[in-house]
Amino acid sequence: MRKLLTDLGYTIRDPDKTKRFKEQQRELDESKRNLYVGAVPTFIFSGLMLFMLLTGMIFEVMGFPVRTLHQEIHR
């Protein structure tokens, strides 16, 4: 039967192979979504920490009385 179908020009595909491919694609999509969920807050808070460090706010939050370059310029 398979030979007859291939002789007629049909392609026989394994249905399990397609199912496995779709399952792998779903897993990749879920992993990509998890990456974004973790990366977005990481970049936001890294930027916030950098801003605080550059403006001297981090020292004020931690209780250190430190003069920053920004304070020296606007004196």
TORPA-4810 file (N, C-alpha, C, O; in nm, 3 decimals):
<nodes>
NODE_1_0.082_-0.119_0.000_0.000_0.000_0.000_0.087_0.126_0.000_0.062_0.220_-0.076_M
NODE_2_0.191_0.129_0.087_0.281_0.244_0.091_0.351_0.266_-0.042_0.364_0.379_-0.089_R
NODE_3_0.396_0.157_-0.102_0.466_0.166_-0.230_0.373_0.226_-0.335_0.415_0.311_-0.415_K
NODE_4_0.249_0.182_-0.336_0.152_0.233_-0.431_0.132_0.384_-0.412_0.128_0.460_-0.508_L
NODE_5_0.118_0.426_-0.286_0.098_0.569_-0.258_0.220_0.651_-0.299_0.205_0.758_-0.357_L
NODE_6_0.340_0.601_-0.270_0.461_0.676_-0.309_0.478_0.677_-0.460_0.526_0.775_-0.516_T
NODE_7_0.438_0.569_-0.525_0.444_0.566_-0.672_0.348_0.667_-0.734_0.374_0.722_-0.841_D
NODE_8_0.237_0.691_-0.666_0.140_0.788_-0.715_0.182_0.932_-0.684_0.117_1.026_-0.730_L
NODE_9_0.291_0.950_-0.606_0.342_1.084_-0.578_0.309_1.138_-0.441_0.340_1.253_-0.409_G
NODE_10_0.246_1.056_-0.360_0.213_1.100_-0.225_0.334_1.084_-0.133_0.419_0.998_-0.155_Y
NODE_11_0.340_1.168_-0.032_0.446_1.158_0.069_0.385_1.104_0.197_0.283_1.154_0.245_T
NODE_12_0.446_1.004_0.251_0.398_0.944_0.375_0.480_1.001_0.490_0.603_0.993_0.490_I
NODE_13_0.410_1.058_0.586_0.477_1.117_0.701_0.434_1.045_0.828_0.321_0.997_0.841_R
NODE_14_0.527_1.040_0.920_0.500_0.979_1.051_0.423_1.080_1.136_0.476_1.188_1.164_D
NODE_15_0.300_1.049_1.178_0.223_1.145_1.257_0.287_1.175_1.392_0.271_1.285_1.445_P
NODE_16_0.360_1.079_1.449_0.427_1.100_1.577_0.539_1.202_1.563_0.567_1.277_1.657_D
NODE_17_0.604_1.204_1.448_0.714_1.298_1.426_0.659_1.441_1.427_0.722_1.530_1.484_K
NODE_18_0.547_1.464_1.365_0.484_1.595_1.364_0.442_1.635_1.505_0.458_1.750_1.545_T
NODE_19_0.388_1.540_1.578_0.344_1.565_1.714_0.463_1.602_1.803_0.453_1.694_1.884_K
NODE_20_0.576_1.531_1.787_0.696_1.561_1.865_0.750_1.699_1.830_0.793_1.774_1.919_R
NODE_21_0.747_1.734_1.703_0.793_1.866_1.660_0.709_1.977_1.723_0.763_2.076_1.771_F
NODE_22_0.577_1.959_1.722_0.489_2.060_1.781_0.513_2.072_1.932_0.509_2.182_1.987_K
NODE_23_0.538_1.960_1.997_0.565_1.961_2.141_0.697_2.034_2.170_0.705_2.111_2.265_E
NODE_24_0.799_2.008_2.089_0.926_2.077_2.106_0.909_2.227_2.082_0.969_2.309_2.153_Q
NODE_25_0.831_2.263_1.983_0.807_2.405_1.955_0.737_2.472_2.072_0.770_2.585_2.107_Q
NODE_26_0.640_2.403_2.132_0.571_2.457_2.249_0.668_2.478_2.366_0.661_2.579_2.435_R
NODE_27_0.758_2.380_2.387_0.857_2.392_2.495_0.951_2.509_2.469_0.987_2.582_2.562_E
NODE_28_0.992_2.527_2.344_1.079_2.641_2.310_1.008_2.774_2.333_1.068_2.869_2.384_L
NODE_29_0.882_2.781_2.295_0.805_2.904_2.316_0.791_2.934_2.466_0.801_3.050_2.507_D
NODE_30_0.769_2.831_2.546_0.757_2.851_2.690_0.890_2.896_2.750_0.894_2.982_2.837_E
NODE_31_0.999_2.838_2.702_1.132_2.877_2.750_1.163_3.021_2.713_1.222_3.095_2.791_S
NODE_32_1.124_3.060_2.592_1.147_3.198_2.548_1.066_3.295_2.634_1.116_3.401_2.672_K
NODE_33_0.943_3.258_2.664_0.858_3.343_2.749_0.920_3.355_2.889_0.920_3.463_2.947_R
NODE_34_0.972_3.244_2.943_1.036_3.248_3.074_1.161_3.334_3.072_1.191_3.404_3.170_N
NODE_35_1.235_3.331_2.962_1.353_3.415_2.948_1.315_3.562_2.954_1.379_3.640_3.024_L
NODE_36_1.210_3.600_2.882_1.165_3.739_2.884_1.115_3.780_3.022_1.142_3.891_3.068_Y
NODE_37_1.044_3.691_3.088_0.992_3.721_3.221_1.107_3.745_3.319_1.095_3.827_3.409_V
NODE_38_1.217_3.674_3.301_1.332_3.694_3.389_1.421_3.808_3.346_1.479_3.876_3.430_G
NODE_39_1.433_3.831_3.216_1.527_3.931_3.166_1.475_4.073_3.183_1.553_4.163_3.214_A
NODE_40_1.348_4.094_3.164_1.293_4.230_3.171_1.313_4.292_3.310_1.366_4.403_3.319_V
NODE_41_1.274_4.224_3.418_1.299_4.285_3.550_1.448_4.299_3.580_1.489_4.394_3.647_P
NODE_42_1.529_4.206_3.532_1.673_4.215_3.554_1.729_4.342_3.493_1.806_4.413_3.558_T
NODE_43_1.692_4.373_3.369_1.741_4.493_3.304_1.684_4.620_3.370_1.755_4.719_3.384_F
NODE_44_1.559_4.615_3.411_1.499_4.732_3.475_1.572_4.764_3.606_1.610_4.878_3.629_I
NODE_45_1.591_4.662_3.690_1.655_4.687_3.818_1.804_4.714_3.805_1.860_4.786_3.887_F
NODE_46_1.867_4.657_3.705_2.009_4.690_3.680_2.022_4.837_3.640_2.113_4.906_3.687_S
NODE_47_1.933_4.884_3.555_1.934_5.025_3.517_1.906_5.116_3.635_1.967_5.222_3.649_G
NODE_48_1.813_5.075_3.721_1.782_5.153_3.840_1.903_5.160_3.934_1.934_5.267_3.987_L
NODE_49_1.971_5.048_3.953_2.090_5.047_4.039_2.200_5.134_3.980_2.268_5.206_4.053_M
NODE_50_2.218_5.128_3.849_2.319_5.212_3.784_2.285_5.360_3.801_2.372_5.441_3.830_L
NODE_51_2.159_5.395_3.783_2.115_5.533_3.802_2.141_5.578_3.945_2.193_5.688_3.968_F
NODE_52_2.106_5.493_4.041_2.127_5.529_4.181_2.276_5.543_4.213_2.315_5.631_4.289_M
NODE_53_2.358_5.459_4.156_2.502_5.466_4.179_2.560_5.594_4.119_2.642_5.661_4.182_L
NODE_54_2.517_5.627_3.997_2.570_5.746_3.932_2.523_5.876_3.997_2.596_5.975_3.995_L
NODE_55_2.405_5.877_4.054_2.353_5.999_4.116_2.383_6.006_4.264_2.355_6.108_4.327_T
NODE_56_2.437_5.902_4.321_2.469_5.902_4.464_2.354_5.863_4.552_2.369_5.860_4.674_G
NODE_57_2.240_5.833_4.495_2.124_5.796_4.577_2.149_5.669_4.656_2.094_5.653_4.765_M
NODE_58_2.229_5.579_4.603_2.250_5.452_4.671_2.320_5.473_4.805_2.296_5.400_4.901_I
NODE_59_2.408_5.574_4.811_2.476_5.600_4.936_2.382_5.664_5.038_2.391_5.638_5.158_F
NODE_60_2.292_5.749_4.988_2.194_5.811_5.077_2.096_5.707_5.131_2.058_5.712_5.248_E
NODE_61_2.057_5.613_5.047_1.966_5.507_5.090_2.034_5.420_5.195_1.970_5.375_5.290_V
NODE_62_2.164_5.396_5.176_2.238_5.312_5.270_2.283_5.390_5.394_2.337_5.331_5.488_M
NODE_63_2.262_5.522_5.396_2.293_5.601_5.513_2.431_5.664_5.511_2.475_5.715_5.614_G
NODE_64_2.502_5.664_5.400_2.633_5.726_5.391_2.619_5.869_5.342_2.561_5.892_5.236_F
NODE_65_2.672_5.966_5.416_2.669_6.104_5.367_2.784_6.125_5.270_2.897_6.153_5.312_P
NODE_66_2.758_6.113_5.141_2.862_6.121_5.040_2.826_6.232_4.943_2.712_6.244_4.900_V
NODE_67_2.926_6.311_4.908_2.906_6.412_4.804_2.934_6.348_4.670_3.034_6.278_4.652_R
NODE_68_2.846_6.371_4.577_2.863_6.315_4.443_2.913_6.421_4.348_2.913_6.540_4.380_T
NODE_69_2.953_6.379_4.235_2.998_6.471_4.130_2.885_6.565_4.094_2.908_6.684_4.068_L
NODE_70_2.763_6.515_4.092_2.646_6.597_4.060_2.632_6.710_4.162_2.603_6.823_4.124_H
NODE_71_2.651_6.680_4.291_2.640_6.782_4.394_2.752_6.884_4.383_2.730_7.003_4.409_Q
NODE_72_2.871_6.841_4.346_2.984_6.932_4.334_2.964_7.030_4.218_2.998_7.147_4.231_E
NODE_73_2.911_6.984_4.109_2.889_7.069_3.992_2.784_7.174_4.020_2.800_7.288_3.978_I
NODE_74_2.677_7.138_4.089_2.564_7.229_4.113_2.578_7.306_4.244_2.478_7.354_4.297_H
NODE_75_2.692_7.317_4.296_2.717_7.386_4.421_2.720_7.533_4.404_2.740_7.606_4.501_R
</nodes>
